[in-house]
Amino acid sequence: MRARWLVRMTVYVLILSALWAGEILATSLPQAPPAETYTVPKVFHIAGIPGQSRNARLTLILEDKKLVCEKKGVRVLEVPYERFRRTQLVSGARDYPEATYIAALATFGIGGLLIAKKRKMDVLVLDFVNERGGRMGLVLQLPLGQGPACKEWLAQRGISVEEPEPAPAATKKP
C-alpha cells in the first residue's frame, strides 16, 4: 500500500517538474513582439459610419497602419492612415436625457436639475478618402482625457492633429 502511494507521488512530481520545465522553456524561446495598438473603449459614434446609428457605442482601435472601429467585436470601419486628409481634436460636451428623466422621476422632480449638467468629452473629427475616392468624414466622442493620448499616437505615425482655436467671446452690440 505504501509502495503504491510512493510510486503515485513520484509520478506526480515527475509530471509537475516536466510541466514546469516546459513552461520555462516556452518563456525562454524568442517570441514575436506584441502588435502595437492603442484601444479606446466606450466611444460614441456621432456620424460617418454607414449602418451605425448616432450615439452607438464603439471601440476605437488605433493600429500601426490603420484606424479601426469595432462594435461588439465586429469591425465596422477600417481606414488606413494614408487616406486621412485632415484630423481635428476638439472639446465637446454630452448630456444624458434618459438619465435626467429617470433621476427626475426617482426624486420627485428634484433630479430634473441634472439637465443642466453636461459631461465633457474629447471629439475626434476625421476627413478621409474612401476606397472609391470619395471624401468622407467621421466624428467620434472619446471619454475625457483620451484625446491627447490619441493625438500623440497619431503624431508618432506621421498624422498631424489640429486643435482649432476656441471661438472668440460674443460681444454685445451697443
Secondary structure as GFF3:
##gff-version 3
##sequence-region A 1 174
A	DSSP	alpha_helix	2	28	.	.	.	ID=ss1
A	DSSP	beta_strand	38	47	.	.	.	ID=ss2
A	DSSP	beta_strand	56	62	.	.	.	ID=ss3
A	DSSP	beta_strand	66	71	.	.	.	ID=ss4
A	DSSP	beta_strand	74	80	.	.	.	ID=ss5
A	DSSP	three_ten_helix	81	83	.	.	.	ID=ss6
A	DSSP	beta_strand	84	94	.	.	.	ID=ss7
A	DSSP	alpha_helix	97	106	.	.	.	ID=ss8
A	DSSP	three_ten_helix	110	116	.	.	.	ID=ss9
A	DSSP	beta_strand	119	129	.	.	.	ID=ss10
A	DSSP	beta_strand	135	143	.	.	.	ID=ss11
A	DSSP	alpha_helix	146	156	.	.	.	ID=ss12
###
